[in-house]
Every structure is written in C-alpha cells, then in structure tokens.
Amino acid sequence: MRLLCSIGEVPNASKLALNTNDPQACFHLARYYENENNMGEAILYYSKSQRLHHAIRLAKEHGFDQ
C-alpha cells in the first residue's frame, strides 16, 4: 500500500484496499488522502478502517457534519 502510494499508483492502491477490505490498508489511504486535502475520501477510508473517531474529527473540522 505504501509503495503504491509513494510511486503515484493511488487508484490501484484504492482498488486493492477496497477489494481486500484490509483495515490497515484503508487507514494508510485515509492518512494519504487527508494529507492531500481530499477530506471526502479520507473520511471514507477512515470509516472503512474502523477508525471512526478520525472520520468524525475530519467531518466536524471540515463542515461535513451539517
């Protein structure tokens, strides 16, 4: 996952994370998307990684909780 993201293969990393439903892979992607300021995708992958407190935090910080 980290390798795919680091070489710019984020779409392939996303497919892999969704197909395997691996919480660690989803968490890594969520952090990647958060650092890229793509909060919608970050919230989605934090939720899939079972890190709901991170998803809620981002939603509140960026007005998605309205």
Protein Blocks (a to p, Z undefined) as FASTA:
>chain_A
ZZmmmnopmmmmmmmmmmnopaklmmmmmmmmmmnopaklmmmmmmmnopaklmmmmmmm
nopmZZ
